[in-house]
Every structure is written in structure tokens, then in C-alpha cells.
Amino acid sequence: MTRPLILDLTGAPQDMAALVMALQVPDMLDPVLVTTGGHGAQQARRAAELARRVLQKAGRQDIPVHGGSGLPVFAVGNAWARPRNGAGDATGDAAGVDLGEAELPAVAMIRHAMARPAGSVSVCCAGALTNLALALMQEPRLALHLHGVVILADAGGGDGPGVGGFGVDTNIHADPEAAAIVLASGVPVTVLPRDCVARVTADGIWMEQVAALAGRGCAGGMVHDLLRGAGAQAVPMASAVAVVSLLCPRLFGGHMARLGVECRGELTRGTLVPIGSGQNNIAPNAFVLDRVSVDACRDVARDLLLHAVGVA
């Protein structure tokens, strides 16, 4: 059964790899929308431009791309509600936000998801959960149309201070309130922690295996060049792993948990906090992946990219 897929990406090379991979198995995943975010308007716009280029090279201009504003759900000074005129005391990326454009990713999510049957749409979020949270706030019935949400977050083993063994994650810290909204929405959430996917990287050996893509004027070649130019010996492939988790769930293992988000503490803001599941009839709200077949996941990611140009 083909499952409609909404991809909420950043401009990272591995996110573009995930986009190309998601296009390769149309009988299982059917990308219907790409939304983008980032830490600031410039990153969000760059992500949208990259995604459009990838889709153009893949011959899938039919898939719409909507760029976010780079602002959190509850922006300081209510920047979401300000007109695009540069007036007032707004500064930085919050200045002159075009409300219609800023809200477009959420509106697009609502429109595309609610046009599909109930419980049929998957959402894969590679960055902050702002776009999805805004969509759920504007249309709570959206949750009924979602099959599930995959998010990249440090549910244990993160850098920085943490509570109860859980760490502060960049994606959650960027917009804790958005993460709290998604976790409280009732939508099935799958959490991909960094410590689960850190070993799945585009290292030297893996890049040699996809070297056939180099220099080709196609989506796969573009992704290869982006990964090669990332400047790291081993580029994390977390976003690609998220797509693989949808295609090949048997490669992963995990456990159910009840997660909350610390939104107040200065030192712990952005921390995923475990709440005792099974205690006081508290039901779990997330499936936390804690095991992955690294070699198999690498192989799937490699073959999907190679398939993009018919060399697999």
C-alpha cells in the first residue's frame, strides 16, 4: 500500500539525500509535499531552493515545496503576527516577516494531508517541529489524517545537560514548544535518537560505493556532490535513516515511552523528559528507536541513491 509522505527538511546535504531516496520507491512511499525550516529565514529559504533543484533534476516538479520562516512557534515579540513592512522593533530574521508566506508550510500540510484518507499520511521531520506544530494548532483534525510522525531527536544520549538520562537536542531546543505540541497531539510519534543513528554515516567507503553518481546531471549526482562537499570525513545520515525506517521497519528495534519536553528551565530547555509510562495510567506517546542494523541501513541508503540514476 502506498503511503503519502510529507517531508519537512532542512538544507543539510543528508536531507537532500533523504528526499531523493524517498522518491525511489513510489509503490511504498508517495512524497506529496516538501516543507522546509531552519535556524533563521535564510536557512529556510536555502533549504527550499535546494529541494526544488533536487526535484527538478528528478523530474518531480509536481511535488510542491514550501519554505518556512525559520521562526519558532511562539516567536519573541509575536513576530508571526507582524506585517511585512520592516516597521516596529523587530530585529534579525524576525523583521518584516511575511505572514502569508511564513504560514504557508502549515497551510500546505493541512491541505495535502486532509485531502487523503484518515490515518494514511506519514510525516518525516528532519529539523525543528515548527511547521507541523503550526499545522496542528490551526487544524486539530489534521491529527486524524496522520499515520505517524518520524522525528530526529536526542531521546537519550545527547550532548549538554539533560534530565533523567535524556539529552538536549538541537532540533528540540530550536523550538521546544513545537515539540511539546506534536507529542501532545495524539499522533503516533517515532523518535530517532542521535545515539541510535550516529554510526550510519556517509564515510569514505560508502562514498566510494556511490562514486558512480559523481558529476552526473541528475538528482543522485547532485546529492553525491553535496555530501562530498560537506567537509567531513563521515557525514551523518540521520535524515536518510528516517526514510529507511519507513521503508524497512524490521531493520530497527525500540521501546514505547512517555516523553515530555522541558520548555522553561534555562539550562534544561529543549530536553526530552521521560515520564513514567504505566504509572498512574500514563499512556506512552512515542516509540523510541534504540537499535538499528547499521550495515543493512547503509546498503539500503546506497542502493536507493544508485537507483536514482539506474546504476544499482
N, C-alpha and C positions, 0 to 999 in steps of 0.2 A: 504493500500500500504506500503510495506516495504521500509524504507529509510536507505540507507547506512550511517554509523556513524563512524567518526574518533574522537577518544578520545585523547586529549592532556592533560596529567595528571602530577601531582607532586607525591611525595611519601607519602603524608598525608594519614592517615587511611580512612578519608572520601572519598578520591579519589578512593581508592580500593573498598569502598562500592559502589560508583557510577559505577565502572566497572562491578561489579557483578550484580547490578541492570539492567544495560544496556543489559546484556546477557539474561535476563529472558523473554523478550517479542520479540522473533525473527520475529513475524508477523508484528511488527511495527518498531522496530529498528534492524538493522543488523550491529553490530560492525565489521568493516573490517580492522581496523588498530588502534594501540595504540602507541602514541609517548609520550615521557616524557621530562620534563625540570626541572628546579630547580635553586636555587641560588648557582651555582657552579657545577663543574663536578661531585663531589662526590654525591650530592643530585640527580642529573640527573641519575647517574648510579644506585643508590639505588632504585629510582622510577621504573626504567626499570626492575630491578631484582624482585621487589615486584609484578609488573604487570605480569611478566612471571610466577611467582609462583601461583598467583591467577588464571590465565588462565589454567595452568596445572591442578590445583585442580578442575577447572570447566570443564575439558575435552575439552578445546578450544585452543589447541596448534596451530591450523590452523590460528589463528589471530596473525599476526606478531607484534613484539614490537621493536621500535627503540628509543634508548636513545639519548638525545641531549647533548650538551657540557656544558650547564649552562652559556654560554656567551650571552650577548645581541647582537642584530643585528649588531650594529656598535661598536665592541669591541675596547677598548683603545689600540692604537698601532697596529691596524689592525691584531689582534691576529688570526682572522679566516683564514688569508692567510699564516700563518706561518707553516713550515713543522714540523713534529714530530721528533725533534732531541734535544730538550732542549736547543738549542743554542740561542744566542741573549739575549736581556734584558727582555724577558717575565718573569713574576712572577706569583705565585699563580696558580689559575685554568687556566690562560691563557697560561701557559708554556706548550710547547710540545703538542699543540692541533693537533689531527689527523684530517686533513681537510675532508677526505672522510667520516670518522665516524661522525664528527660534523655535516656535511651537510645531513647525511642520513635521519633524520626525514623529512626534507623538500622534499627531493627527493622521499621518500616513499609516502608522502602526494600527490605529483603531480601524481605519477604513479597510485595510487589506486583511486584517485578522477577522473582523466581524463579517466579512463577505464569505468566509469559509465556515464549514460546519463546526458545531460546538466540539471542543476538545480535540481539535485537529492540528493546530498551528504550534510549531516549536519556535522558540526564540533563543538565539545564541548571543550572549553579551560578552564582548572581549574587554570592555573598559568599564567605566562607571555606569551605574544603572539609571542615570538621569532620564533618558528618553523613555524607557519602559515605565518608570515610576510616574512620569508626567501623563503618559497614556492611561495608566490605571487610575490616576486621580481624576482625569477628565471623563473617563468612561469605565466605571467599575464593572460593567457587564463584559468588558473585554476579557476578564479572567476566565469566563465560561468558555471562551473560544480557544484558549491556550492549552495545548497538550502538556507543555512544560517549558521551563527556562533553564538553560545552562549558563552558569556564571563562573568567571575566573576570579578566585578569591582565596585568601590565606586562611582556610579553616583549620588552623593548627600549623605551627612551624614557621610563622612569618618572622620578618625582621622587626626589630623595635619592640617596645613594651607590649605586653599582652595580658589577658585575663584568663585564668583557668587553662593555660596552655595554648590559647588561641592568639594569633598574632595580628598586628596592624598591617593591612594590605593597602597597596596604592589605590586599587580600584574602589575599595570600600571607603577608604579615607577621603577620596576625592569628593564623595557625596554620600555620607553615612545615612542621611535621612532618606535618600532614594533607595538604598539597600534595605532599610527598615520597612519601607512601603512595600517593596516587592516581596520580602519574606513574610509580611503580614497579609498578603493578598489572597492566600489560599491556593495560588498556582503552584503545582509541583516544581520544586527548585532542585537542581543538581549542582552541587558545588565542586569545582575542580580546584583543589588547593595547589599552591606552588610546589610544595614538597612532594606532591604526587606526580607532577608532570615535569619537574626540573630536569630529569635525565633525558627527556625526549627533546633532543636538540638537533639543529642543522649543523653538525660538526663537519670536519674536513672530509671524512669518509662518506658521509651522506651527501655532501655537495658534489663529490666526485661521481656518485651514482646518478645524480641528476644533471651532470655536466652537459648531457645531450641537449638541454634546453638553452644553453648559453647562446646569446646573440640572436635567438630566433625572434622574429617579429610577431610574437603571439603572447597570450596571457601567461603561459607557463614560462616562456623565456623572460618575460618582464619580471615575474616573481623570482626567478633564479638570480637575475641581476640585482634585484632589491636585497635579497638575502646575502648575496656575495658582498654587497656594498655596505652591509650593516656594521662592519668594522669589528666584529667579534669572532673569535675562533669557534665558538659554539653558540649559535643564535637560538634562544628558547623558542619552542614551537607550541606554546600553550594554546593559542587560538586554533591551530591545526588539530591539536589533540581534542579540543572541544568538538570539532566536527567529526573526528573519528569516533568519539564517544556516542554520537548519534547514529553513526553508520554501523559500528561494531561494538555494541554494549558488552558483549561477552569478553572483551579484552580488559574489562575493568571490574573492580570489586569495591565495595564500600559499606557504609552503615547509615542508618537513619539517625537523625539528630534534631533537636530543637535549638535553633540559633536565634539570637537577638543581636542587635547592633548597638554599641556604645556611641551615643551621639553627643554627650555632654562633656565628659572628662577631657581636660586639656592634654593629658599625656596618653589617654587611652581612647581618644576619639578615633573612630574608624576600626575598632576592634570587633570581631565576631565573638560573641559571648555565648558559650554553651549553656543551655538551660536544661535542668534535669528531666529528660524525657521519661515518661512513665510515672513521674512523681506528681501527685495531685492531679492526675488525669490530664497531664500536659501532653498533647499530641506532637509528634515530630513534624517539622515543616520543611525539612531538607534532606536530601540524600547526598552524603559527603563521600566522594570517591577517595579511596586511600590506597588502592592498588592498581597498577597498570602493567600490562605486558609491553615492556619498552621496545623490544626488537620488533614485535608484531606491529606496534603502533607506528614505528619508523617506516616499516615496509609498506603499510597502507598509505601513509602520507606520501612516500616516494612514488608509489605506483599511481596514485591519483594525479600527481603533478605530471608524471610522464604521460599519462593517458590524455592529458590536455592537448598534446601535440601528436598523439598516435604513435608513440615510440615505446610504450610499455610492453 
